[in-house]
């Protein structure tokens, strides 16, 4: 009974911390995982009185790992709130940035949050339903991952080509007729991808140092600059007028159930695929899912994006036991904390069973808390000084970068921001900036 109570306590604490990391742009769960890993021995020592009640040191390490998993699931739910309410563009460019921003400018910010929560919760249910089929398809006897691994370079190249060729932005500066605008859009998307990749090759040789002794991952300032800061600066320059938001408690009744189910399924499968392939992110997974869906509304795009995000977060934990590969900062920390027993038979490893408890419980809690927090934001947001909030967020991100990565990290952030502005300026998908990861990985396999 005590062990189950401890699981609930650590899970709830993880969900609460995930709310904080989700609501504060720039505070990523991977950084939290690295910090938790560095202080794990201190936590075990603090919990040592529990040894007298039959709680082992190994179980406490599982609790710490489950805490990290809960933070990551909660983060995948709650990060939709700042994504929706902070960094909105002006009305004319809303569609080229994020569907959630477009809904916000119509007064439907809470609807965007509710749709995202639905997508994330649905993804957890889909991943649970596919748990054993995935075990036998990806692992033995079918061993799909082994087949993919042998041709990994071709899989990555195919994904890159698909991303660029499916870019729909038309650049009309040299003319608005024929195939030229579409071709220019693809060429510019390829340019952003290659430029980001060169940037990634350069920064991976950097050795950043935190002035206060924290872990200093170079990807933190790089990804913050490529994806976060440009959107915030764009919002700051355009000064959008945010209308009063509508609050509808039964908003789920107006959601198209059939379309949402398709969005959740395609998003979940894409998220699972992301957890298999090194270098892929949820942004790339979303592009793959949206291409599979072809046409979809802004609402269904939000559902798909959230499903990809949470499915990937869920699946990387399961894949850690099936393919014995860590595909995220959190699973890297988990692998260093606990022994990973391969799931190569019908019986599920004990460690995975415990972590599944954290995954399911944190998903249920996060769903209802996301709806509550989204409703709270929507009620109060129109009276908040938006520009001051954006400035505070920018200062907060820069401060985190300095604390985690020092002055050199700030230089990486500024360089990444200059690249991250290109997709916003020309209207191409920001996912092309994931060349920062994909090109170094492709070169590694070559």
URMOSUL-V976058 format. One record per backbone hydrogen bond with DSSP energy under -0.5 kcal/mol. CO is the residue of the C=O (numbers start at 1). NH is the residue of the N-H. E is the energy in kcal/mol with one decimal. If there is no record, write none. Layout:
co nh e
CO NH E
CO NH E
This chain:
co nh e
1 5 -2.1
2 6 -2.3
3 7 -1.8
4 8 -2.1
5 9 -2.4
6 10 -2.8
7 11 -2.2
8 12 -2.7
9 13 -2.5
10 14 -2.1
11 15 -2.6
12 16 -2.4
13 17 -2.3
14 18 -2.3
15 19 -1.7
16 20 -1.4
17 21 -2.6
18 22 -2.3
19 23 -2.3
20 24 -1.7
23 25 -0.8
24 27 -1.9
26 28 -1.1
28 31 -0.7
28 32 -1.3
29 33 -2.4
30 34 -2.0
31 35 -2.1
32 36 -2.8
33 37 -2.4
34 38 -1.8
35 39 -1.4
37 40 -0.9
39 43 -2.0
40 44 -2.5
41 45 -2.1
42 46 -2.2
43 47 -2.0
45 48 -1.1
47 50 -2.2
48 51 -2.2
49 52 -1.0
50 53 -1.6
50 55 -1.7
51 54 -1.7
54 56 -0.6
56 60 -1.7
57 61 -2.0
58 62 -1.8
59 63 -2.2
60 64 -2.1
61 65 -2.4
62 66 -2.9
63 67 -2.3
64 68 -2.0
65 69 -2.2
66 70 -2.6
67 71 -2.2
68 72 -2.2
69 73 -2.4
70 74 -2.6
71 75 -2.5
72 76 -2.0
73 77 -1.2
74 78 -2.8
75 79 -2.2
77 80 -1.0
78 81 -1.7
78 82 -0.6
79 83 -1.5
80 84 -1.8
81 85 -2.7
82 86 -2.3
90 93 -0.9
91 94 -0.8
93 96 -0.7
94 97 -1.5
94 98 -1.2
98 102 -1.5
99 103 -2.0
100 104 -2.1
101 105 -2.2
102 106 -0.5
103 106 -0.9
103 108 -3.2
104 107 -1.7
107 246 -3.3
108 112 -1.8
109 113 -1.8
110 114 -2.8
111 115 -2.5
112 116 -2.1
113 117 -2.6
114 118 -2.1
115 119 -2.3
116 120 -2.4
117 121 -2.6
118 122 -2.6
119 123 -1.8
120 124 -1.5
121 125 -1.7
122 126 -2.4
123 127 -2.6
124 128 -2.1
125 129 -2.2
126 130 -1.9
128 131 -1.1
130 134 -2.8
131 135 -1.6
132 136 -1.8
133 137 -1.7
134 138 -2.9
134 139 -0.8
135 139 -1.2
136 142 -1.6
137 144 -2.6
138 145 -1.5
139 143 -3.0
143 147 -1.3
144 148 -2.6
145 149 -3.1
146 150 -1.7
147 151 -1.1
148 151 -0.5
149 152 -1.2
151 154 -0.6
151 155 -2.0
152 156 -2.6
153 157 -2.2
154 158 -2.3
155 159 -2.0
156 160 -2.3
157 161 -2.5
158 162 -2.4
159 163 -2.5
160 164 -2.1
161 165 -2.8
162 166 -1.6
164 167 -1.4
169 171 -0.6
170 172 -0.7
172 175 -1.5
177 180 -0.7
179 183 -2.7
180 184 -2.7
181 171 -2.1
181 185 -1.8
182 186 -2.1
183 187 -2.5
184 188 -2.6
185 189 -2.1
186 190 -2.5
187 191 -2.2
188 192 -2.5
189 193 -2.2
190 194 -2.6
191 195 -2.8
192 196 -2.4
193 197 -2.1
194 198 -2.6
195 199 -2.2
196 200 -2.3
197 201 -2.4
198 202 -2.1
199 203 -2.4
200 204 -1.7
202 205 -1.1
203 206 -1.9
206 208 -0.6
210 213 -1.3
214 210 -0.6
217 220 -1.0
217 221 -0.6
218 222 -1.4
219 223 -3.0
220 224 -2.0
221 225 -1.9
222 226 -2.2
223 227 -2.3
223 228 -0.7
224 228 -1.0
224 229 -2.6
225 230 -0.6
228 232 -1.7
229 233 -2.8
230 234 -2.6
231 235 -2.1
232 236 -2.1
233 237 -2.4
234 238 -1.9
235 239 -1.6
235 240 -0.5
240 242 -0.8
241 243 -0.6
246 248 -0.5
248 251 -1.4
250 253 -1.7
251 254 -1.6
252 255 -1.4
255 257 -0.6
256 260 -2.3
257 261 -2.3
258 262 -2.1
259 263 -2.5
260 264 -2.7
261 265 -2.4
262 266 -2.7
263 267 -2.5
264 268 -2.6
265 269 -2.4
266 270 -2.2
267 271 -2.3
268 272 -2.4
269 273 -2.2
270 274 -2.3
271 275 -1.6
272 276 -0.6
273 276 -1.2
273 277 -1.4
277 280 -1.2
281 285 -2.4
282 286 -2.4
283 287 -1.6
284 288 -2.1
285 289 -2.5
286 290 -2.8
287 291 -2.0
288 292 -1.7
289 293 -1.8
290 294 -1.3
297 301 -1.9
298 302 -1.8
299 303 -1.9
300 304 -2.5
301 305 -2.6
302 306 -2.3
303 307 -2.2
304 308 -2.6
305 309 -2.2
306 310 -2.6
307 311 -2.6
308 312 -2.3
309 313 -1.8
310 314 -2.6
311 315 -3.0
312 316 -2.2
313 317 -0.6
314 317 -0.7
314 318 -1.1
315 319 -3.3
316 320 -1.2
317 321 -0.6
318 321 -1.3
318 322 -1.2
319 323 -2.4
319 324 -0.9
319 325 -0.7
321 343 -3.0
325 327 -0.6
328 332 -1.9
329 333 -1.8
330 334 -2.5
331 335 -2.5
332 336 -1.4
333 337 -1.1
334 337 -0.6
334 338 -2.5
339 341 -0.8
340 342 -0.5
342 344 -1.3
349 353 -2.0
350 354 -2.2
351 355 -2.1
352 356 -2.5
353 357 -1.4
354 358 -1.4
355 359 -2.4
356 360 -2.7
357 361 -2.4
358 362 -2.4
359 363 -1.6
360 364 -2.1
361 365 -2.4
362 366 -2.5
363 367 -1.8
364 368 -1.5
365 369 -2.2
366 370 -2.6
367 371 -1.8
368 372 -2.0
369 373 -3.0
370 374 -2.7
371 375 -2.1
372 376 -2.1
373 377 -2.5
374 378 -2.5
375 379 -2.0
376 380 -1.7
377 381 -2.4
378 245 -0.6
380 383 -1.3
381 384 -1.4
384 386 -1.1
385 389 -2.0
386 390 -2.3
387 391 -2.3
388 392 -2.6
389 393 -2.3
390 394 -2.4
391 395 -2.5
392 396 -2.5
393 397 -2.4
394 398 -2.4
395 399 -2.3
396 400 -2.3
397 401 -2.4
398 402 -2.2
399 403 -2.4
400 404 -2.8
401 405 -3.3
402 211 -0.7
402 406 -1.7
403 212 -0.7
405 209 -0.6
405 409 -1.2
406 410 -1.2
407 411 -1.6
408 412 -2.1
409 413 -2.2
410 414 -2.2
411 415 -2.4
412 416 -2.6
413 417 -2.3
414 418 -1.8
415 419 -1.3
416 420 -2.8
417 421 -1.4
419 422 -1.4
419 423 -0.6
420 424 -0.8
421 425 -2.6
422 426 -2.2
423 427 -1.6
423 428 -0.7
429 432 -1.2
430 433 -2.0
431 434 -1.9
432 435 -1.4
433 436 -1.8
434 437 -1.7
434 438 -2.5
435 439 -1.7
435 440 -0.5
437 441 -1.8
438 442 -2.8
439 443 -2.5
440 444 -1.7
441 445 -2.2
442 446 -2.1
